[in-house]
């Protein structure tokens, strides 16, 4: 019973139940090919949700990830199309470095200048999206302009699974290790739980925020290449609005917008849950309007559940805080 009260096992059961229910209505949905496509479709959402989780844990938010993805992807596409002989690893590295640089800009403004994350990333979201247009002059880079190996890599199988799945799995393992087994990851949770106290116990908050947003940008840059290569097109509106889906995945996975609470497994399951919904609704021939409405309803329910959990946690902390105050007064 205690297991079912935890967010991650419950969310995993909901995903399985949702897949089975849709499969009863449309058996093609639970075919091997359909499920494989579902997992592949979820990979980039999973990767972005994992780093967004680390950002949200610090009481921050990164609204610029989709614009970062678009700009990094455009850089990769244009670099490959103008230099067909350039080795693919160098093209991918260029996309990753562009994403890292854009993320570090966010981190410096937020960590060192102490500016509000939502304001900064809302601004850079527009700036980075505008830079995509300036760089490409509004033109598309289509499949026939890209080298074949550039396009083929994300879906090329390795040990029976496409590279996309292996990259997402490696990202999940890396983020899990960072969050649970490094001082850097533990510091992020401390910053989210008590930002003003973190400095008093020796946490370099500005440096931690700088590299947290840098990490978010770096993964966005990698996803930029994977996105344009998988869909074989780069244009100014790549992944437009996708940042909201990423944040929704985190919220559904139990990451608290108030900071300090979240897990890699929860963010991954939240992303997978949204991917199941987005793949299932068209199979069930649900209209696009209802697809958006139902997805929004799920997000609202997740926010309400998180708010209730945070309220319960606050009520547990408050008596301890009051008892400490009374003890201090008695000692005085």
C-alpha positions, 0 to 999 in steps of 0.5 A: 500500500505504501508503494502505491502512495509514492508518485513514481510507482503510481505513475508507472501503473497509470502508464501501463493501464493507459496503454492497455486501455488504448490497446483494447480500443485500437489493438494496433497501438500495442503492436511491437512496432507501435510501442517501439515508435512510442519509445523513440518518440519520447526520447527527446522529451525525456532528455529535456525533462531530465535537465529541466528537473534539475533547473526546477529543483533550484526554484528556477525554470528554463523557458528558452530550451526550445529556442536553444534547441532550434538554434543549435539544430539550425547551426548543425544543419547549416554546418553539415549542408555547407560542409558535407565532408565534415565528420559527424562528431564535429557537427554534433559537438558544434550543436552541443557547444552552441547549446552549452554557451546559450545555457551558460548565458542564462546561468550567468544572468540568473546565478551571478546577477541574481535576476529572476529565472522566468524573466531571463529565460522568457527574454532569451527564449525570444532572443534565441528564436530570433537568432534562428531567423537571422542565421538562416535568413528565414530559409529552410534546410531540407533533407536533400541538403543534408548529408545522408549520415547526418540524417541516418544517425538518430534512427540507425539501430545498435543492438536492436535499438536506435541511437536515439534510445541509447542516447536517452538512456545514457542521459537518464543514467548520467542525470540520475548519478548527478542528482543522487551521487554527487555534491553538485546534485545534492546542492541543487536540492539544498538551494531549492529547499532553502535558497537563503540558507544554502550560502551559509553552509558553504554552497556556491549558489551562483556557480551551481546555477551557472552550470545547471542552466549550462547543463540544460543548454548542453542537452538542448543543443544535443537534442537540436541536432537529433531533432533536425536529423530525425525529421530531416528538416531545419526551420525557424519554428522548430520545436515551437512551444515545446518548452511547455510540454517539457515543463508539464512532463516535470510537473506530472512526474512530481517535480515541485515548481516551488523547488527542492522536490523532484526525481529523475525517475519521476521526470522520465515517467512524466515525459513518457506519460505525455508521449503515450497521450500524444500518441494515443489520442490520434489513434483514437481519432480524437480531434486536435482541439480535444487533444490539447484540452485533455493534455491541459486537464492532465497537467492541471490535475498534476499541479493540484496533486503537487500543491496538496503534497507541498501543503502537507509537507509544509504542515509537517515542517511548521511545528518543528520550526515553532518548537525550535523557536520556543527552545531558543527563547527558553535558552535565552 
